[in-house]
């Protein structure tokens, strides 16, 4: 199985021998959408990618409109091509990318468009190992060039929390990357007026994950799964 905890495996009913999840079901059910992303990343990490939905017929169908099953808020880093690492096709993912996946008003509007106009119900904040923007926030250079300072300032709270949690510099960077993702997840969950209402009502899922550059695996963060509304009730009923 891919780099997921036993908690997430049990929650999503992930199967060790499974590599595929139905696309239509993923659009209708965000929990199934999570499965689809995890299985797609499993294919990629094991060098079994199928590069779906890229035929001539698929491209022609895209003229009719789009119905992405997931929004990915990712880093602009060239080593983290979202459709490739999740092995998804044209029209599957609605993506916004900035360094350190730092969000501002234009990002919020982009995400809300997907949620309101396209009925996309799964939102994933995706950080990654060795993130340059987070590294800069950890090192806190004195005179960063131009607008780079806006990225550093946005990530700095996560870097400071990581500094309190860890002892070594290597541990601190990894912790800061994770904390930055969690902070962005919480920001979206509380974003008024659209996101917070839909999240609290269980209409959308907002979760976080971190991509490992060395293994090609995406690990979803337990805390962002177990804190979902209805999680405990769902698990107790199983």
Buried (B, 14 or more C-beta within 10 A) or exposed (E): EBBBBEEBBEBBEBEEEEEEBEBEBBBEBBBBBBBBBBBBBBBBBEEEBEBBBEEEEEEEBEEEEBBBBBBBBBBBBEEBEBBBBBBBBBBBBBBBBBBBBBBEEEBBEBBBBBBEEBBBBBBBBBBBBBBBBBBBBBEEEEEBEEEBEEBBEBBBBBBBBBBEEBEEEEEBBBBBBBBBBBBBBBBBBEBEEBBBEBBEEEEBBBBBBBBBBEEBBBBBBBBBBBBBBEEEEEEEEE
